[in-house]
Amino acid sequence: MRVAATASHINSYAPEEADSAPISPVALLERIGVEDVDADVPRGMQRNPKILKQEATEMENKLERMRHELDAAGRLEIAGQMKLSANAFFGKEEWRAAFVGYLSGIWFVARERAHIPWAVAYALSRGMVEKERHFTS
């Protein structure tokens, strides 16, 4: 991984993934519900907005491609899983994860080829963040 640093922020660039493994929206939803992705952000710092947008756009493309490849039964199955997961988060009063789960479930069962809501793409891309952090002041 190549890292470029300046006085105000640190950017991290991951290598291009030609054929990345299939993603599981349910697993990503579970991660945003149990992990505080900003827990180790140094005080006075925030994640770089340019990288956040790039990650969300990549997630948007992956999810739309995945949804397009599924038939109606497959989309309905994923929507049901998202609803069950969202119900569990709602019961634990984890509102953000519940909202994302419900909204993504609705998107999966939409009849037309609708674009994924930005809130879903952004939140699920945050679920992909592991130990790497991108900060800016």
C-alpha positions as a Markdown table, in Angstrom:
| # | Residue | x | y | z |
|---|---|---|---|---|
| 1 | Met | 0.0 | 0.0 | 0.0 |
| 2 | Arg | 1.2 | 3.5 | -0.9 |
| 3 | Val | 0.8 | 6.2 | 1.7 |
| 4 | Ala | 1.0 | 9.9 | 0.9 |
| 5 | Ala | 1.2 | 12.4 | 3.8 |
| 6 | Thr | 0.9 | 16.2 | 4.1 |
| 7 | Ala | 0.7 | 18.5 | 7.1 |
| 8 | Ser | -3.1 | 18.4 | 7.2 |
| 9 | His | -4.1 | 14.9 | 6.3 |
| 10 | Ile | -3.1 | 11.4 | 5.5 |
| 11 | Asn | -4.4 | 9.5 | 2.5 |
| 12 | Ser | -4.2 | 5.8 | 2.0 |
| 13 | Tyr | -4.5 | 4.3 | -1.5 |
| 14 | Ala | -5.4 | 0.6 | -1.8 |
| 15 | Pro | -4.3 | -1.3 | -4.9 |
| 16 | Glu | -6.9 | -1.7 | -7.6 |
| 17 | Glu | -9.0 | -4.9 | -7.2 |
| 18 | Ala | -9.7 | -6.4 | -10.6 |
| 19 | Asp | -12.0 | -9.3 | -9.5 |
| 20 | Ser | -12.8 | -8.7 | -5.9 |
| 21 | Ala | -14.7 | -11.3 | -3.8 |
| 22 | Pro | -18.5 | -11.0 | -3.7 |
| 23 | Ile | -19.8 | -8.7 | -1.0 |
| 24 | Ser | -22.5 | -9.6 | 1.6 |
| 25 | Pro | -24.7 | -6.6 | 2.4 |
| 26 | Val | -25.9 | -8.4 | 5.5 |
| 27 | Ala | -22.4 | -9.0 | 6.8 |
| 28 | Leu | -21.5 | -5.3 | 6.2 |
| 29 | Leu | -24.7 | -4.2 | 8.0 |
| 30 | Glu | -23.7 | -6.4 | 11.0 |
| 31 | Arg | -20.3 | -4.7 | 11.1 |
| 32 | Ile | -21.6 | -1.2 | 11.2 |
| 33 | Gly | -23.9 | -2.2 | 14.0 |
| 34 | Val | -21.3 | -3.6 | 16.3 |
| 35 | Glu | -18.2 | -1.5 | 15.5 |
| 36 | Asp | -17.6 | 2.2 | 16.1 |
| 37 | Val | -15.6 | 2.9 | 12.9 |
| 38 | Asp | -14.5 | 6.3 | 14.3 |
| 39 | Ala | -13.5 | 5.0 | 17.8 |
| 40 | Asp | -9.8 | 5.4 | 17.2 |
| 41 | Val | -9.9 | 8.7 | 15.4 |
| 42 | Pro | -7.4 | 11.1 | 17.0 |
| 43 | Arg | -9.1 | 14.0 | 18.7 |
| 44 | Gly | -9.6 | 16.9 | 16.3 |
| 45 | Met | -9.3 | 14.7 | 13.2 |
| 46 | Gln | -11.9 | 13.3 | 10.9 |
| 47 | Arg | -11.8 | 10.8 | 8.0 |
| 48 | Asn | -10.8 | 12.4 | 4.6 |
| 49 | Pro | -14.1 | 13.3 | 2.8 |
| 50 | Lys | -12.6 | 12.6 | -0.6 |
| 51 | Ile | -11.8 | 9.0 | 0.4 |
| 52 | Leu | -15.2 | 8.6 | 2.1 |
| 53 | Lys | -16.9 | 9.6 | -1.2 |
| 54 | Gln | -14.7 | 7.3 | -3.2 |
| 55 | Glu | -15.4 | 4.4 | -0.9 |
| 56 | Ala | -19.1 | 5.0 | -1.0 |
| 57 | Thr | -19.1 | 5.3 | -4.8 |
| 58 | Glu | -17.3 | 2.0 | -5.1 |
| 59 | Met | -19.8 | 0.4 | -2.7 |
| 60 | Glu | -22.6 | 1.9 | -4.7 |
| 61 | Asn | -21.3 | 0.4 | -7.9 |
| 62 | Lys | -20.7 | -3.1 | -6.3 |
| 63 | Leu | -24.2 | -3.2 | -4.8 |
| 64 | Glu | -25.9 | -2.1 | -7.9 |
| 65 | Arg | -24.0 | -4.6 | -10.0 |
| 66 | Met | -24.8 | -7.4 | -7.5 |
| 67 | Arg | -28.5 | -6.4 | -7.4 |
| 68 | His | -28.7 | -6.3 | -11.2 |
| 69 | Glu | -27.3 | -9.9 | -11.4 |
| 70 | Leu | -29.9 | -11.3 | -9.0 |
| 71 | Asp | -33.3 | -12.5 | -10.0 |
| 72 | Ala | -36.4 | -11.5 | -8.1 |
| 73 | Ala | -36.2 | -14.4 | -5.7 |
| 74 | Gly | -32.5 | -13.6 | -4.8 |
| 75 | Arg | -33.3 | -10.0 | -4.2 |
| 76 | Leu | -36.3 | -10.9 | -2.0 |
| 77 | Glu | -34.0 | -13.3 | 0.0 |
| 78 | Ile | -31.4 | -10.6 | 0.7 |
| 79 | Ala | -34.1 | -8.1 | 1.5 |
| 80 | Gly | -35.6 | -10.5 | 4.1 |
| 81 | Gln | -32.1 | -11.0 | 5.6 |
| 82 | Met | -31.6 | -7.3 | 5.8 |
| 83 | Lys | -35.0 | -6.9 | 7.5 |
| 84 | Leu | -34.2 | -9.5 | 10.1 |
| 85 | Ser | -30.9 | -7.9 | 10.8 |
| 86 | Ala | -32.5 | -4.5 | 11.0 |
| 87 | Asn | -35.1 | -5.8 | 13.4 |
| 88 | Ala | -32.4 | -7.1 | 15.7 |
| 89 | Phe | -30.6 | -3.7 | 15.6 |
| 90 | Phe | -33.9 | -1.9 | 16.3 |
| 91 | Gly | -34.5 | -4.1 | 19.3 |
| 92 | Lys | -31.0 | -3.1 | 20.6 |
| 93 | Glu | -31.8 | 0.6 | 19.9 |
| 94 | Glu | -29.0 | 0.9 | 17.3 |
| 95 | Trp | -31.0 | 3.2 | 15.1 |
| 96 | Arg | -28.5 | 3.9 | 12.4 |
| 97 | Ala | -27.8 | 0.3 | 11.6 |
| 98 | Ala | -31.6 | -0.4 | 11.7 |
| 99 | Phe | -32.3 | 2.4 | 9.3 |
| 100 | Val | -29.7 | 1.3 | 6.9 |
| 101 | Gly | -31.0 | -2.3 | 7.0 |
| 102 | Tyr | -34.6 | -1.3 | 6.4 |
| 103 | Leu | -33.7 | 1.1 | 3.6 |
| 104 | Ser | -31.4 | -1.3 | 1.8 |
| 105 | Gly | -34.1 | -4.1 | 2.1 |
| 106 | Ile | -36.6 | -1.8 | 0.4 |
| 107 | Trp | -34.1 | -1.0 | -2.3 |
| 108 | Phe | -33.5 | -4.7 | -3.0 |
| 109 | Val | -37.2 | -5.4 | -3.6 |
| 110 | Ala | -37.8 | -2.3 | -5.7 |
| 111 | Arg | -39.2 | -3.3 | -9.1 |
| 112 | Glu | -37.4 | -0.9 | -11.3 |
| 113 | Arg | -33.7 | -0.5 | -11.6 |
| 114 | Ala | -33.5 | 2.1 | -8.9 |
| 115 | His | -30.2 | 3.7 | -7.8 |
| 116 | Ile | -29.1 | 2.7 | -4.3 |
| 117 | Pro | -29.8 | 5.4 | -1.7 |
| 118 | Trp | -26.6 | 7.3 | -0.9 |
| 119 | Ala | -27.1 | 6.8 | 2.8 |
| 120 | Val | -27.0 | 3.0 | 2.3 |
| 121 | Ala | -23.9 | 3.0 | 0.1 |
| 122 | Tyr | -22.1 | 5.4 | 2.5 |
| 123 | Ala | -23.0 | 3.4 | 5.6 |
| 124 | Leu | -22.2 | 0.0 | 4.1 |
| 125 | Ser | -18.8 | 1.3 | 2.8 |
| 126 | Arg | -18.1 | 2.4 | 6.3 |
| 127 | Gly | -18.7 | -1.2 | 7.4 |
| 128 | Met | -15.9 | -2.3 | 5.1 |
| 129 | Val | -13.3 | -0.2 | 7.0 |
| 130 | Glu | -11.1 | -2.3 | 9.1 |
| 131 | Lys | -7.9 | -1.2 | 10.7 |
| 132 | Glu | -7.0 | 1.3 | 8.0 |
| 133 | Arg | -8.1 | 4.8 | 8.7 |
| 134 | His | -8.0 | 7.9 | 6.6 |
| 135 | Phe | -7.8 | 11.1 | 8.6 |
| 136 | Thr | -7.8 | 14.8 | 7.9 |
| 137 | Ser | -7.9 | 17.8 | 10.3 |
